């Protein structure tokens, strides 16, 4: 849990730590991020802050990272990506584009990349200048600054001249031995560059036509199984015939499987699963494993493979962390409803109140030409509640999308956010936390006062829904990790029978006080879900909690998910949805 706590620290804390370390030694560029960053919490991960922390401007002049950064810039400039960012992030990204132009001009390489970016910038200018009767939206002074930057980039691109090396510079590519040129060609990973190089001069074309080049390219981009399937499909089992057809084999593989995106760049950003941060592999990062030596041992004991500790992050995936992926926006229903109905729905009236005034409501709907079936579905809202509590360092929005997938037409999902407080396990740094966590051991002291205070808050949430007319047996309580622990304790100590409690990857807090403090009926359904490779809340903690629960609860079930760490998965969400459907009374 320590690694999880540290990874979820606020950006303020990270900045302070970097400043402190800056006097002694340089901290490798890295950036902690929050997973499940949906559009509801688009501001949680700041793109501008990530670009600064990962030192993207300096990376432009690093030949290993240049193509990755440019691919990211292409995605941002295309469409409405860059214009949807805050002003500071727009300025920073245009500065990066200017840095690209300067680097290309100085090195006289990758001119085609710069030309593509300049064309996109021109399209962006035309698109923005046509808005709002010829004036772009937003700050006029900021837009004027952007126009000046784009003009400088265009001027740099237009003034680039490819100069042939002087006669005194030796050796030139033409002077190299054939074997040296071949070794250069074998290090080109993009087939388009190979095909373009073939037009340079006759020797280059002859070398690129060699099937060895395409064989090496095929083995670099594709697995042995993929190659064997294509060979079988092309009926090339004969070795001699196969050696004459590697170029055709490569293109068949490319069309069938596509080229892995991370292999198109000399270096890509990587994501560390242990400490949840982005980093450049060549620079490394201050991983939690280095700060806490016994953490790796705990991960290995949980059954996780060391080979999966980090994974490449393509440019499009990088933007997903900041909710900059394109998605279909549905027109809000509220734009099509009259004010009287909006007021009714926003007042959270109960189903019984709706039914009391059904005649009046349907007559009013008929006069306003609202479809009666649509009105009935709208008025059936809020007859079932799901209250879901997030884990340490997260927010309620972090689980809003996942819980939305469990919704039925008559369900309202409530995902509250915990207060921000110092957490002992996190060295006293402040996090969104339901109560203080002092250790990860069941036998160590717990924050009893904090747990009971958070429980009172959850009980007040439940009671407020009951006052609105929802019966307790139509209210479901759930949570993940620390939120799941609180959901268990709050559900068991609530006097009225709930529809059920769903506890994900968690433990039973204050377990020694049970069954004495239990107030709920022993028939309340409880679903515990836990991954057997959880390195944070160990699987055995979930099993021990389940044993305690089954000693005094008649309807407690423990579900195991093989290979799952401290996270959620689709089978788990499916089981949760079925649990809701099975245990909520029908109308």
C-alpha positions as CSV (number, residue, x, y, z in Angstrom):
1,X,0.0,0.0,0.0
2,X,3.0,2.3,0.5
3,X,3.8,2.3,-3.2
4,X,0.2,3.1,-4.0
5,X,0.1,5.9,-1.5
6,X,3.2,7.6,-2.8
7,X,2.1,7.3,-6.4
8,X,-1.1,9.1,-5.7
9,X,0.6,12.1,-4.1
10,X,-0.5,15.5,-5.3
11,X,1.5,17.4,-7.8
12,X,2.4,20.0,-5.1
13,X,4.1,17.4,-3.1
14,X,6.0,16.1,-6.1
15,X,7.2,19.6,-6.9
16,X,8.4,20.2,-3.4
17,X,10.3,16.8,-3.4
18,X,12.0,17.7,-6.7
19,X,13.0,21.1,-5.4
20,X,14.5,19.5,-2.3
21,X,16.4,16.9,-4.3
22,X,17.5,19.4,-6.9
23,X,20.2,20.8,-4.7
24,X,21.9,17.4,-4.2
25,X,21.3,15.4,-7.4
26,X,19.3,15.7,-10.6
27,X,16.0,13.8,-10.4
28,X,15.3,11.8,-13.7
29,X,12.3,13.3,-15.6
30,X,9.2,11.4,-14.6
31,X,5.5,12.2,-13.9
32,X,3.1,10.5,-11.6
33,X,-0.4,10.1,-13.1
34,X,-3.9,9.0,-11.9
35,X,-5.4,6.0,-13.7
36,X,-9.1,5.8,-14.7
37,X,-8.8,9.5,-15.7
38,X,-12.2,9.9,-17.3
39,X,-13.6,13.1,-18.7
40,X,-15.2,13.8,-15.3
41,X,-11.7,14.3,-13.9
42,X,-9.9,15.7,-16.9
43,X,-8.1,18.2,-14.8
44,X,-6.7,15.7,-12.4
45,X,-3.8,14.9,-14.7
46,X,-2.4,18.2,-16.2
47,X,-1.0,17.9,-19.7
48,X,1.1,21.0,-19.3
49,X,2.6,19.8,-16.0
50,X,3.3,16.4,-17.5
51,X,5.1,18.0,-20.5
52,X,7.3,20.0,-18.1
53,X,8.0,17.2,-15.7
54,X,9.0,14.8,-18.6
55,X,11.2,17.5,-20.1
56,X,9.7,17.3,-23.5
57,X,11.4,20.5,-24.8
58,X,14.8,19.0,-24.3
59,X,13.6,15.7,-25.6
60,X,13.0,17.4,-29.0
61,X,16.8,17.6,-29.5
62,X,17.3,14.0,-28.4
63,X,17.4,11.8,-31.5
64,X,16.0,8.8,-29.6
65,X,12.9,10.7,-28.6
66,X,12.4,13.2,-31.5
67,X,9.9,11.0,-33.5
68,X,7.8,10.2,-30.4
69,X,7.5,13.8,-29.4
70,X,6.6,14.8,-33.0
71,X,3.9,12.1,-33.2
72,X,2.4,13.5,-30.0
73,X,2.4,17.0,-31.4
74,X,0.7,15.8,-34.6
75,X,-2.1,14.3,-32.6
76,X,-2.5,17.6,-30.6
77,X,-2.4,19.9,-33.6
78,X,-4.8,17.7,-35.6
79,X,-8.5,18.5,-35.1
80,X,-9.4,20.5,-32.0
81,X,-6.8,19.0,-29.6
82,X,-4.6,22.0,-29.0
83,X,-7.4,24.6,-28.9
84,X,-9.2,22.6,-26.2
85,X,-6.2,22.9,-23.8
86,X,-5.7,25.7,-21.2
87,X,-3.8,28.7,-22.4
88,X,-0.6,27.8,-20.6
89,X,-0.5,24.3,-22.1
90,X,-1.2,25.8,-25.6
91,X,1.8,28.2,-25.2
92,X,4.0,25.4,-24.0
93,X,3.1,23.1,-26.9
94,X,3.7,25.8,-29.5
95,X,7.1,26.5,-27.9
96,X,7.8,22.8,-28.4
97,X,6.8,23.1,-32.1
98,X,9.1,26.1,-32.5
99,X,11.9,24.0,-30.9
100,X,11.2,21.2,-33.4
101,X,11.5,23.7,-36.3
102,X,14.8,25.1,-34.9
103,X,16.2,21.6,-34.4
104,X,15.3,20.5,-37.9
105,X,16.8,23.7,-39.3
106,X,20.0,23.2,-37.4
107,X,20.4,19.4,-38.1
108,X,18.8,19.5,-41.6
109,X,17.1,16.2,-40.8
110,X,13.4,15.1,-40.6
111,X,12.3,18.0,-42.8
112,X,9.3,16.0,-43.9
113,X,8.1,15.7,-40.3
114,X,8.3,19.5,-39.9
115,X,6.5,20.1,-43.2
116,X,3.6,17.9,-42.0
117,X,3.4,19.9,-38.7
118,X,3.4,23.2,-40.5
119,X,0.6,22.1,-42.8
120,X,-1.5,21.2,-39.8
121,X,-0.7,24.5,-38.2
122,X,-1.9,26.3,-41.3
123,X,-5.1,24.4,-41.2
124,X,-5.5,25.2,-37.5
125,X,-5.1,28.9,-38.3
126,X,-7.8,28.8,-41.0
127,X,-10.1,26.9,-38.7
128,X,-9.8,29.2,-35.8
129,X,-10.0,32.4,-37.8
130,X,-13.4,31.3,-39.2
131,X,-14.9,31.0,-35.7
132,X,-17.3,33.6,-34.4
133,X,-17.5,35.7,-37.6
134,X,-13.7,35.7,-38.2
135,X,-12.6,36.0,-34.6
136,X,-11.3,33.0,-32.6
137,X,-12.8,32.3,-29.3
138,X,-10.9,32.9,-26.0
139,X,-8.3,35.5,-25.2
140,X,-7.4,37.7,-28.2
141,X,-4.0,38.6,-26.8
142,X,-3.2,34.9,-26.3
143,X,-4.4,34.1,-29.8
144,X,-2.3,36.9,-31.2
145,X,0.8,35.5,-29.4
146,X,0.0,32.0,-30.9
147,X,-0.3,33.5,-34.4
148,X,3.2,35.1,-34.0
149,X,4.7,31.8,-32.8
150,X,3.1,29.9,-35.8
151,X,4.4,32.5,-38.2
152,X,7.9,32.1,-36.8
153,X,7.6,28.3,-37.2
154,X,6.5,28.8,-40.8
155,X,9.4,31.2,-41.5
156,X,11.9,28.8,-40.1
157,X,10.5,25.9,-42.3
158,X,10.5,28.0,-45.4
159,X,14.1,29.1,-45.0
160,X,15.6,25.6,-44.6
161,X,18.0,24.7,-47.4
162,X,19.6,21.4,-47.7
163,X,23.3,22.0,-48.0
164,X,25.6,19.3,-49.3
165,X,28.6,18.6,-47.1
166,X,31.7,20.4,-48.3
167,X,34.4,18.5,-50.3
168,X,36.7,18.4,-47.3
169,X,34.2,16.4,-45.2
170,X,35.0,12.7,-45.4
171,X,33.8,10.0,-45.6
172,X,30.5,10.6,-47.3
173,X,27.9,8.0,-47.6
174,X,28.8,7.2,-51.2
175,X,32.4,6.5,-50.0
176,X,31.5,3.9,-47.4
177,X,32.1,0.2,-48.2
178,X,29.1,-1.7,-49.3
179,X,29.0,-3.7,-46.1
180,X,28.9,-0.5,-44.0
181,X,25.9,0.8,-46.1
182,X,24.2,-2.5,-45.6
183,X,24.6,-2.3,-41.8
184,X,23.1,1.2,-41.9
185,X,20.1,-0.1,-43.9
186,X,19.6,-3.0,-41.5
187,X,19.0,-0.5,-38.7
188,X,16.1,1.3,-40.4
189,X,12.9,0.1,-38.8
190,X,10.3,1.9,-41.0
191,X,9.6,0.3,-44.4
192,X,8.7,3.7,-45.9
193,X,12.2,5.0,-45.1
194,X,13.6,1.9,-46.8
195,X,11.6,2.4,-50.0
196,X,12.5,6.2,-50.0
197,X,16.2,5.4,-49.6
198,X,16.1,3.1,-52.6
199,X,15.8,6.2,-54.8
200,X,19.0,7.7,-53.5
201,X,21.4,5.9,-55.8
202,X,21.8,2.5,-57.5
203,X,23.9,0.8,-54.8
204,X,21.3,1.7,-52.1
205,X,18.5,0.4,-54.3
206,X,20.4,-2.9,-54.9
207,X,21.0,-3.4,-51.1
208,X,17.4,-2.6,-50.2
209,X,16.2,-5.2,-52.7
210,X,18.1,-7.9,-50.8
211,X,15.7,-10.2,-49.0
212,X,17.9,-10.3,-45.9
213,X,16.8,-6.7,-45.2
214,X,13.1,-7.6,-45.3
215,X,13.7,-10.8,-43.3
216,X,15.4,-8.9,-40.5
217,X,12.6,-6.3,-40.6
218,X,9.9,-9.0,-40.4
219,X,11.6,-10.7,-37.3
220,X,12.0,-7.3,-35.7
221,X,8.3,-6.3,-35.9
222,X,6.5,-9.6,-35.7
223,X,6.5,-12.7,-33.5
224,X,7.5,-16.2,-34.7
225,X,3.9,-17.4,-34.5
226,X,2.7,-14.5,-36.7
227,X,5.3,-15.2,-39.3
228,X,4.6,-18.9,-39.4
229,X,0.9,-18.3,-39.9
230,X,1.6,-16.0,-42.8
231,X,4.0,-18.5,-44.3
232,X,1.4,-21.2,-44.1
233,X,-1.2,-18.8,-45.6
234,X,1.1,-17.9,-48.5
235,X,2.1,-21.6,-49.0
236,X,5.8,-20.8,-48.6
237,X,6.9,-23.8,-46.6
238,X,9.8,-24.4,-49.0
239,X,12.9,-22.8,-47.6
240,X,14.3,-21.6,-51.0
241,X,11.0,-20.1,-52.1
242,X,10.7,-18.4,-48.7
243,X,14.1,-16.7,-48.9
244,X,13.1,-15.1,-52.3
245,X,9.8,-13.7,-50.9
246,X,10.7,-11.9,-47.6
247,X,9.6,-8.5,-48.9
248,X,6.2,-9.8,-49.8
249,X,6.0,-11.7,-46.5
250,X,6.7,-8.5,-44.6
251,X,4.0,-6.5,-46.4
252,X,1.5,-9.4,-45.8
253,X,2.4,-9.4,-42.1
254,X,2.0,-5.6,-41.9
255,X,-1.4,-5.7,-43.6
256,X,-2.6,-8.5,-41.4
257,X,-1.3,-7.5,-37.9
258,X,-0.2,-3.9,-38.3
259,X,3.2,-2.6,-37.1
260,X,3.5,-2.3,-33.3
261,X,3.5,1.4,-32.7
262,X,6.2,1.4,-30.0
263,X,8.6,-0.1,-32.5
264,X,8.3,3.0,-34.7
265,X,10.3,5.1,-32.2
266,X,13.9,4.7,-31.0
267,X,12.5,5.5,-27.5
268,X,9.0,5.7,-26.2
269,X,7.6,6.8,-22.8
270,X,7.0,3.9,-20.4
271,X,4.5,3.5,-17.6
272,X,5.6,1.9,-14.3
273,X,2.9,-0.3,-12.9
274,X,4.4,-0.3,-9.4
275,X,4.6,3.5,-8.8
276,X,2.2,4.7,-11.5
277,X,4.5,7.1,-13.2
278,X,5.6,7.9,-16.8
279,X,9.3,8.0,-17.5
280,X,11.9,7.8,-20.3
281,X,13.6,4.3,-20.1
282,X,17.1,5.9,-20.9
283,X,16.7,8.2,-17.9
284,X,15.0,5.8,-15.5
285,X,12.8,7.0,-12.6
286,X,12.9,7.0,-8.8
287,X,10.8,3.8,-8.4
288,X,9.1,2.8,-5.2
289,X,11.1,-0.4,-5.4
290,X,14.3,1.5,-4.9
291,X,12.8,3.5,-2.0
292,X,11.3,0.5,-0.3
293,X,13.5,-2.6,-0.9
294,X,11.0,-5.1,0.5
295,X,8.3,-3.9,-1.9
296,X,9.6,-6.1,-4.8
297,X,9.6,-9.1,-2.5
298,X,5.9,-8.4,-1.6
299,X,5.1,-8.2,-5.3
300,X,6.8,-11.5,-6.0
301,X,5.0,-13.1,-3.1
302,X,1.8,-11.9,-4.6
303,X,2.6,-13.8,-7.9
304,X,3.3,-10.8,-10.1
305,X,5.9,-11.1,-12.9
306,X,8.8,-8.7,-12.9
307,X,8.7,-8.6,-16.7
308,X,5.4,-6.7,-16.5
309,X,6.5,-3.9,-14.2
310,X,6.6,-1.4,-17.0
311,X,4.9,-1.1,-20.4
312,X,5.3,1.3,-23.4
313,X,2.9,4.2,-23.8
314,X,2.2,5.1,-27.4
315,X,1.3,8.8,-28.0
316,X,-2.4,8.2,-28.3
317,X,-2.4,6.3,-25.0
318,X,-0.4,9.1,-23.4
319,X,-3.2,11.6,-24.3
320,X,-5.9,9.3,-22.9
321,X,-4.4,10.0,-19.4
322,X,-5.5,13.6,-19.9
323,X,-8.9,12.9,-21.4
324,X,-7.8,14.2,-24.8
325,X,-9.2,11.2,-26.8
326,X,-12.1,11.8,-29.1
327,X,-15.4,10.6,-28.0
328,X,-19.0,11.0,-29.2
329,X,-20.9,13.6,-27.3
330,X,-24.5,12.9,-26.9
331,X,-26.9,15.9,-26.8
332,X,-28.0,16.4,-23.2
333,X,-31.6,15.4,-22.5
334,X,-32.0,18.5,-20.5
335,X,-32.0,20.6,-23.7
336,X,-35.3,19.0,-24.8
337,X,-37.2,19.2,-21.5
338,X,-39.3,22.1,-20.1
339,X,-38.2,23.9,-17.0
340,X,-41.0,22.4,-14.8
341,X,-39.8,18.8,-15.5
342,X,-36.2,19.7,-15.0
343,X,-37.1,21.2,-11.6
344,X,-39.0,18.0,-10.7
345,X,-36.1,15.8,-11.7
346,X,-33.5,17.9,-10.0
347,X,-35.4,17.9,-6.7
348,X,-34.7,14.1,-6.2
349,X,-38.4,13.4,-5.5
350,X,-39.1,9.8,-4.6
351,X,-41.1,7.3,-6.7
352,X,-44.1,7.4,-4.2
353,X,-44.3,11.2,-4.7
354,X,-44.2,10.8,-8.4
355,X,-47.0,8.3,-8.3
356,X,-49.1,10.6,-6.0
357,X,-49.0,13.3,-8.7
358,X,-49.0,11.0,-11.7
359,X,-52.3,12.3,-13.1
360,X,-51.2,15.9,-13.0
361,X,-47.8,15.1,-14.4
362,X,-49.1,13.1,-17.3
363,X,-51.7,15.8,-18.2
364,X,-49.0,18.5,-18.1
365,X,-46.7,16.3,-20.2
366,X,-49.5,15.8,-22.8
367,X,-50.0,19.6,-23.0
368,X,-46.3,20.1,-23.5
369,X,-46.2,17.3,-26.1
370,X,-43.8,15.1,-24.1
371,X,-43.9,11.4,-24.9
372,X,-45.6,9.6,-22.1
373,X,-43.2,6.7,-22.2
374,X,-40.2,9.0,-22.0
375,X,-41.8,10.7,-19.0
376,X,-42.5,7.4,-17.3
377,X,-38.8,6.4,-17.7
378,X,-37.7,9.8,-16.3
379,X,-40.0,9.6,-13.3
380,X,-38.8,6.1,-12.6
381,X,-35.3,7.4,-11.9
382,X,-33.9,7.4,-8.3
383,X,-35.9,4.3,-7.2
384,X,-32.5,2.5,-6.7
385,X,-29.3,4.0,-5.3
386,X,-25.7,2.7,-5.5
387,X,-23.3,4.5,-3.2
388,X,-19.7,3.6,-4.2
389,X,-16.6,4.7,-2.2
390,X,-13.3,5.2,-3.9
391,X,-9.8,4.1,-2.7
392,X,-7.0,6.0,-1.1
393,X,-5.8,9.1,-3.1
394,X,-8.6,8.8,-5.8
395,X,-11.7,10.8,-6.2
396,X,-15.4,9.9,-6.7
397,X,-15.1,10.8,-10.4
398,X,-12.4,8.2,-10.8
399,X,-15.0,5.4,-10.4
400,X,-18.0,7.3,-12.0
401,X,-17.6,5.7,-15.4
402,X,-17.1,2.2,-14.2
403,X,-20.1,2.4,-11.9
404,X,-22.1,3.9,-14.6
405,X,-21.8,0.6,-16.5
406,X,-23.8,-1.0,-13.7
407,X,-26.7,1.4,-13.9
408,X,-30.2,0.2,-14.6
409,X,-32.8,2.6,-15.9
410,X,-34.0,3.3,-12.3
411,X,-30.6,3.6,-10.6
412,X,-28.8,6.7,-9.4
413,X,-25.1,6.3,-8.7
414,X,-23.5,8.3,-5.9
415,X,-19.7,8.5,-5.9
416,X,-18.6,10.8,-3.1
417,X,-15.0,12.1,-2.7
418,X,-13.2,11.6,0.6
419,X,-11.8,14.5,2.6
420,X,-8.1,15.5,2.1
421,X,-6.1,14.6,5.1
422,X,-2.5,13.6,6.2
423,X,-1.9,9.8,5.9
424,X,0.6,8.2,8.2
425,X,1.4,5.4,5.6
426,X,2.3,8.1,3.1
427,X,4.8,9.9,5.3
428,X,2.2,12.4,6.5
429,X,1.5,13.8,3.0
430,X,-2.1,14.8,2.4
431,X,-4.4,12.6,0.2
432,X,-8.1,12.0,-0.3
433,X,-8.7,9.5,2.4
434,X,-11.7,8.2,4.4
435,X,-9.6,7.6,7.5
436,X,-5.9,7.4,8.4
437,X,-3.9,4.4,7.4
438,X,-1.1,3.6,9.8
439,X,0.1,0.3,8.4
440,X,-0.9,-2.6,6.0
441,X,-0.9,-5.3,8.7
442,X,-4.2,-6.5,10.2
443,X,-2.6,-7.0,13.6
444,X,-1.4,-3.4,13.9
445,X,-3.5,-0.5,15.5
446,X,-6.2,1.1,13.3
447,X,-7.6,4.6,13.2
448,X,-10.8,3.6,15.1
449,X,-12.0,7.2,15.6
450,X,-11.4,8.0,11.9
451,X,-13.2,4.8,10.7
452,X,-16.2,5.6,12.9
453,X,-16.3,9.2,11.8
454,X,-16.3,8.1,8.1
455,X,-19.0,5.6,8.9
456,X,-21.3,8.3,10.3
457,X,-20.8,10.2,7.0
458,X,-21.8,7.1,5.0
459,X,-24.8,6.5,7.3
460,X,-25.9,10.1,6.7
461,X,-25.7,9.6,3.0
462,X,-28.0,6.5,3.3
463,X,-30.4,8.2,5.6
464,X,-30.7,11.2,3.2
465,X,-31.8,8.9,0.4
466,X,-34.2,7.2,2.8
467,X,-35.7,10.6,3.7
468,X,-36.2,11.2,0.0
469,X,-38.5,8.1,-0.1
470,X,-36.1,5.3,-1.1
471,X,-36.4,2.2,1.1
472,X,-33.2,0.9,2.6
473,X,-33.5,-2.5,0.8
474,X,-33.1,-0.6,-2.5
475,X,-29.9,1.1,-1.5
476,X,-26.6,-0.7,-2.4
477,X,-23.3,0.1,-0.8
478,X,-19.9,-0.6,-2.4
479,X,-16.3,0.4,-2.5
480,X,-12.7,-0.3,-3.6
481,X,-9.7,-0.9,-1.3
482,X,-10.0,1.6,1.6
483,X,-13.4,2.6,0.3
484,X,-14.4,-1.1,0.3
485,X,-13.2,-1.5,3.9
486,X,-15.4,1.5,4.9
487,X,-18.3,0.1,2.9
488,X,-18.1,-3.2,4.8
489,X,-17.9,-1.6,8.2
490,X,-20.7,1.0,7.4
491,X,-23.0,-1.6,5.9
492,X,-22.6,-4.0,8.8
493,X,-23.2,-1.3,11.4
494,X,-26.3,0.2,9.7
495,X,-29.5,-0.9,11.5
496,X,-31.8,-1.0,8.4
497,X,-31.4,-3.9,5.9
498,X,-29.5,-2.7,2.8
499,X,-29.9,-4.3,-0.7
500,X,-26.3,-5.5,-0.3
501,X,-22.6,-4.6,0.2
502,X,-19.9,-4.9,-2.5
503,X,-16.4,-4.9,-1.2
504,X,-13.5,-4.9,-3.8
505,X,-9.9,-5.6,-3.0
506,X,-10.2,-4.7,0.7
507,X,-10.3,-6.0,4.3
508,X,-12.7,-5.8,7.2
509,X,-11.6,-2.9,9.5
510,X,-11.8,-3.3,13.3
511,X,-12.5,-7.0,12.7
512,X,-12.0,-7.9,16.4
513,X,-15.1,-5.9,17.3
514,X,-17.4,-8.2,15.3
515,X,-19.9,-9.6,15.6
516,X,-20.6,-7.4,18.7
517,X,-20.9,-4.2,16.7
518,X,-23.1,-5.6,14.0
519,X,-26.5,-3.9,13.7
520,X,-27.7,-5.1,10.3
521,X,-29.7,-8.3,9.8
522,X,-27.5,-11.3,9.2
523,X,-29.3,-11.9,5.8
524,X,-27.8,-8.7,4.1
525,X,-25.9,-10.0,1.0
526,X,-22.2,-9.3,0.9
527,X,-20.0,-9.7,-2.2
528,X,-16.2,-9.7,-1.7
529,X,-14.0,-9.5,-4.8
530,X,-10.2,-9.9,-4.7
531,X,-7.4,-10.6,-7.1
532,X,-5.0,-13.4,-6.1
533,X,-2.0,-11.2,-7.3
534,X,-2.8,-8.1,-5.3
535,X,0.5,-6.6,-4.1
536,X,-1.1,-3.9,-2.0
537,X,-4.0,-5.4,0.0
538,X,-2.8,-9.0,0.1
539,X,-5.1,-11.7,-1.1
540,X,-4.8,-13.5,2.3
541,X,-6.2,-10.3,4.0
542,X,-9.4,-10.7,1.9
543,X,-9.6,-14.4,2.7
544,X,-9.3,-13.8,6.5
545,X,-11.9,-11.0,6.3
546,X,-14.2,-13.4,4.4
547,X,-13.8,-16.1,7.1
548,X,-14.8,-13.5,9.8
549,X,-17.8,-12.4,7.8
550,X,-19.1,-15.9,7.2
551,X,-19.0,-16.6,10.9
552,X,-22.0,-14.2,11.5
553,X,-23.4,-13.3,8.0
554,X,-25.5,-15.9,6.2
555,X,-25.2,-14.5,2.7
556,X,-21.5,-13.7,2.3
557,X,-19.7,-14.7,-0.9
558,X,-15.9,-14.3,-1.7
559,X,-15.0,-14.2,-5.4
560,X,-11.4,-14.7,-6.6
561,X,-9.9,-13.3,-9.8
562,X,-6.8,-15.1,-11.1
563,X,-3.9,-12.9,-12.1
564,X,-5.6,-9.7,-11.0
565,X,-3.6,-7.1,-9.0
566,X,-4.8,-4.2,-7.0
567,X,-7.4,-3.1,-9.6
568,X,-10.6,-4.0,-11.2
569,X,-11.5,-6.0,-14.4
570,X,-14.4,-6.7,-16.7
571,X,-15.4,-10.1,-15.1
572,X,-15.5,-8.4,-11.7
573,X,-17.8,-5.6,-13.1
574,X,-20.0,-8.3,-14.6
575,X,-20.2,-10.1,-11.3
576,X,-21.1,-6.8,-9.6
577,X,-23.8,-6.1,-12.1
578,X,-25.3,-9.6,-11.6
579,X,-25.1,-9.0,-7.8
580,X,-27.2,-5.8,-8.1
581,X,-29.8,-7.5,-10.4
582,X,-30.1,-10.5,-8.0
583,X,-30.5,-8.7,-4.8
584,X,-32.5,-5.5,-5.5
585,X,-36.3,-6.1,-5.0
586,X,-38.3,-5.8,-8.1
587,X,-40.9,-3.1,-8.3
